[in-house]
Amino acid sequence: PAPKPGTAAFITGRLQRVQGAVHAEKDGIWGPDTDRRLSALRAASRFGGGRFPFTVEFAQGVVGVRKDGVWGPYSSRHHTAAVRRIQDVLGLPATGIYNRETVLALAALKDKAND
């Protein structure tokens, strides 16, 4: 049976799915690597200013493409797909557009995961 919403198992499962979307270890622990990967995903979005504070190569690893140092259409498509997966996990409309709702839902998940 699926874990009940709000339970530790439910929260851990959601976190592991978010971690999978950003190619992090799916350990169910919101630690520095998960934070860094989600920060890179946000920064690479229009919402985050299209920046690469951890290098383009790192952001490419987060979205699961070859790390060639060029953020082009292929990397952007995979970024959109990663955001969609996360939004789906969080119960948001899966638009693929990183937005305020995505930020708030991730913050809520982080708070629950770290309780």
C-alpha positions in Angstrom: 0.0 0.0 0.0 1.1 3.6 -0.7 2.1 5.6 2.4 -0.5 8.0 3.7 0.0 11.7 3.0 1.8 13.6 5.8 3.6 10.5 7.1 7.3 10.2 7.3 7.3 7.5 4.6 5.2 9.8 2.3 7.6 12.8 2.8 10.6 10.6 2.2 9.1 9.1 -0.9 8.4 12.6 -2.3 11.9 13.8 -1.5 13.5 10.7 -3.2 11.5 11.4 -6.3 12.6 15.1 -6.3 16.2 13.9 -5.8 15.8 11.6 -8.7 14.6 14.5 -10.9 17.9 16.3 -10.3 20.1 13.3 -10.5 21.0 13.3 -6.8 21.4 10.3 -4.6 17.9 9.2 -3.7 18.6 8.8 0.0 15.6 10.7 1.3 17.8 13.1 3.2 17.7 16.8 2.4 21.3 17.6 2.7 23.9 19.9 1.0 23.9 18.0 -2.3 20.1 18.2 -2.7 20.2 21.9 -1.8 23.0 22.6 -4.3 21.3 20.7 -7.1 17.9 22.4 -6.5 19.7 25.8 -6.3 21.4 25.1 -9.6 18.1 24.1 -11.2 16.4 27.3 -9.9 19.4 29.5 -11.0 19.3 28.1 -14.5 15.6 29.0 -14.9 14.3 32.4 -16.1 12.9 32.7 -12.6 16.4 32.4 -11.2 17.9 34.7 -13.8 19.5 32.1 -16.1 22.6 31.9 -14.0 25.1 29.1 -13.4 26.6 29.7 -9.9 28.1 26.2 -9.8 29.1 26.1 -13.5 27.1 25.2 -16.6 28.6 21.6 -16.4 27.2 21.1 -12.9 23.7 22.4 -14.1 23.9 20.0 -17.0 24.6 17.1 -14.6 21.6 18.2 -12.6 19.3 18.0 -15.6 20.9 14.8 -16.9 22.7 15.8 -20.1 26.3 15.5 -21.3 28.5 18.1 -19.5 29.9 20.0 -22.5 29.7 23.5 -20.9 27.2 24.8 -23.5 23.7 25.6 -22.2 21.7 25.3 -25.4 18.3 24.1 -26.5 19.0 20.4 -25.5 20.0 21.4 -21.9 17.0 23.8 -21.7 14.6 21.0 -22.8 16.0 18.7 -20.1 15.7 21.6 -17.5 12.1 22.0 -18.4 11.5 18.2 -18.1 13.2 18.1 -14.6 11.1 21.0 -13.4 8.0 19.2 -14.7 8.9 16.1 -12.8 9.4 18.0 -9.6 6.2 19.9 -10.0 4.3 16.7 -10.6 5.8 15.1 -7.5 4.8 18.2 -5.5 1.2 18.1 -6.8 1.6 21.3 -8.8 0.5 21.9 -12.4 3.5 20.4 -14.4 4.2 23.5 -16.6 8.0 23.0 -16.6 8.3 26.7 -15.7 10.1 27.2 -12.5 8.0 29.7 -10.5 7.1 31.0 -7.1 4.7 28.1 -6.5 7.6 25.7 -7.2 9.8 27.5 -4.7 7.1 27.5 -2.0 6.3 23.8 -2.5 10.0 22.8 -2.3 10.4 24.9 0.8 7.5 23.2 2.4 8.9 19.7 1.5 12.3 20.7 2.9 10.7 21.8 6.2 8.8 18.5 6.5 11.8 16.4 5.5 13.9 18.1 8.1 11.4 17.8 11.0 
